Amino acid sequence: MILATEYTNDNGEPVSEFPNLGQNGYSNLYINGIMQESSLYNVSSGALTIDPGAAATAFPASFSYYNLYINAMIQTADTSTVSTTTLTIPGGDVLDPATPIIVEFVVT
């Protein structure tokens, strides 16, 4: 949880709460330049709470294409292959467990 008091407004002044977005408002959260799914976070007047939830146990069986990001850098199509349960990086490369990985599937 990140408290609103840890942020500043556009004038660089500390804030006590986030603006009320109202019934028809919305918020977007970007981490390392990548917009996050709205189901992963919640914004209240006093705090931003990030909850990544459970890890994915299966990928979509049918999709148009997917994007792989390693350390927030999009990878070329020949960097990986994917099945419904596995993402494989050719050559047997093993990544540091602390390396952020994002797989984005586009389903139509």
Secondary structure, 3 states (H helix, E strand, C coil): CEEHHHCECCCCCECCCCCCCCCCCCCCCEECCEECCHHHEEECCCEEEECCCCCCCCCCCCCCEEEEEECCEECCHHHCEECCCCEECHHHCCCCCCCCEEEEEECC
